[in-house]
Amino acid sequence: MAAPILSITEAAIGRIHELLDKRGKPSLGIKIGVRTRGCSGLSYTVEYADEISKFDELVEKDGVKILIDPKAVMFLLGTEMDFVEEKFKSGFTFRNPNEKGRCGCGESFHV
């Protein structure tokens, strides 16, 4: 069995459950993608998913469905998604072995 495209920490799963519960309407899960943005070229996107598209990749863990945009798969192979809470900020983080660099503010990356 092949390794999943994306691994998800327990902290990220917990936060996804919280977000889905608070949304106020049923959701299939969340969708992860990348888009052109920032000074390094690409940034991660996380949004609610209400349906699965034909070519989406699906990762399931602890009752959470995470869809991967087909255009993002090659950028996300082997990535770990985490949720971090620090004194002045909190949010999802991505540890991506394919990254060759990040911009100074951490908003974008390149492969």
C-alpha positions in Angstrom: 0.0 0.0 0.0 1.4 3.4 -1.0 2.0 6.1 1.6 -0.7 8.8 1.6 -0.1 12.0 -0.3 -0.6 14.0 3.0 -0.3 13.0 6.6 -2.3 14.8 9.3 -1.3 15.3 12.9 -3.8 14.8 15.8 -3.8 18.5 16.4 -4.8 19.2 12.8 -7.6 16.6 13.0 -8.9 18.1 16.2 -9.0 21.6 14.7 -10.7 20.3 11.5 -13.4 18.7 13.6 -13.9 22.0 15.5 -14.1 24.0 12.2 -16.6 21.5 10.6 -18.7 21.4 13.8 -18.9 25.3 13.9 -19.6 25.8 10.2 -23.4 25.7 10.6 -24.1 23.5 7.6 -23.1 20.0 6.7 -19.7 19.6 5.0 -18.0 16.7 3.3 -14.6 17.8 4.8 -11.9 20.2 3.8 -9.9 20.6 0.6 -6.2 21.4 0.4 -4.6 23.0 -2.7 -1.9 25.4 -3.8 -2.2 28.6 -5.7 0.2 31.1 -7.2 0.8 33.8 -4.6 3.5 35.6 -2.6 7.1 36.3 -3.3 8.2 32.7 -3.5 5.5 31.6 -5.9 3.0 29.2 -4.2 0.9 29.1 -1.1 -1.3 26.5 0.5 -5.1 26.8 0.5 -7.5 25.2 2.9 -11.2 25.5 2.4 -14.5 23.7 3.2 -15.4 20.9 0.8 -19.1 20.3 0.1 -18.5 17.7 -2.7 -15.8 15.6 -4.2 -14.7 16.3 -7.7 -13.9 13.5 -10.1 -10.1 13.8 -9.9 -9.7 14.9 -6.2 -7.5 12.6 -4.1 -9.1 11.6 -0.8 -7.2 11.2 2.5 -9.3 10.0 5.5 -8.3 10.0 9.2 -10.4 9.8 12.3 -13.6 10.5 10.5 -12.3 13.5 8.7 -12.2 13.7 4.9 -9.4 15.7 3.4 -9.6 16.2 -0.4 -6.5 17.1 -2.4 -6.9 19.3 -5.4 -5.5 17.2 -8.4 -3.3 20.2 -9.5 -1.7 20.2 -6.0 -0.8 16.5 -5.7 2.7 16.8 -7.1 3.5 19.7 -4.7 2.1 17.9 -1.6 3.6 14.4 -1.8 5.0 13.5 1.6 3.7 16.6 3.3 2.6 16.7 6.9 -0.3 19.0 7.9 -0.3 20.2 11.5 -2.2 22.8 13.6 0.0 25.1 15.8 -1.2 27.5 18.5 1.5 30.0 19.6 1.3 33.1 21.7 0.6 35.5 18.9 -0.7 33.3 16.1 -2.4 30.0 15.3 -3.0 28.1 12.1 -2.4 25.1 9.9 1.2 24.5 9.0 2.7 22.3 6.3 6.0 20.4 6.6 6.7 19.7 3.0 9.9 17.8 2.0 9.5 19.1 -1.6 10.0 22.8 -0.6 13.2 24.3 -1.9 12.7 27.6 -0.1 10.2 29.9 1.6 9.7 33.7 1.6 10.8 35.6 4.6 7.3 36.0 6.0 6.5 32.3 5.5 3.4 33.1 3.3 4.7 31.3 0.2 7.1 28.6 -0.9 8.7 27.2 -4.1 9.6 23.7 -5.2 
